[in-house]
Amino acid sequence: MSPHLDLTAPYAPLVRRIESEGSIDGQMLVIDHFLNHRIEPGFIFELAHELARRLSFFQPNVILTAEASGIAPALIVAQALSVPMVYAKKYSTDVEAPSICRSIPSPTKGVETRLAISTRYIRPGQRVVIVDDFLANGRTAAALIEMAREAGADVRGAGFVVEKRFKQGREHIEALHVPVSTLAQVERLESGRVVMTQARDE
């Protein structure tokens, strides 16, 4: 890997917005007013282009995500890198066969999420990079990695807009030998505030 590439350098505009605008609901960081429910096109465009700049090192020829909230950043990353995007469908029985499926337990919803990808769109030899909005426990990303590898693709890396470091999803993904890039890292939620990783002084 290039010695000049920092995959996890905090992206200051995002860190500032999380610190000033983020709210806490239990153990959940709520920033859905600009990231994944109400989306600000200009800001998501900026974030995705920064993520694409970092992920370009891996030379992907396809971006893979899961519906629904991963689609916005993944689509712009794919556009920036001039490659197609594929998203795994949830709860779907209409994914064209042959397909690869995984079921993922959701600790927040208490149910399982089913993901499905048609092998028409993820093929042997493709250079895949995973993109999603949040990295928490890493289960969704790990499922996408497993599915892509089952299809014969080479998973080069994974990029996320926000990482919850206290959920240890990074360790889960790196144990699968996939490098991780994130734009903002939440160290912990305490006393009603968000504690972020800060940019290192040059």
Buried (B, 14 or more C-beta within 10 A) or exposed (E): EEEEEEBBBBBEEBBEBBBEEBEBEEEEBBBBBBBBEEBEEEBBBBBBBBBBBBBBBBEBBBBBBBBEBBBBBBBBBBBBBEBBBBBBBBEEEEBEEEBBBBEBEEEEEEEEBBBBBBBEBBEEEBBBBBBBBBBBBBBBBBBBBBBBBBBEBBBBBBBBBBBBBBBEBBEBBEEBEBBBBBBBBBBEBEEEEBBBBEEEEE
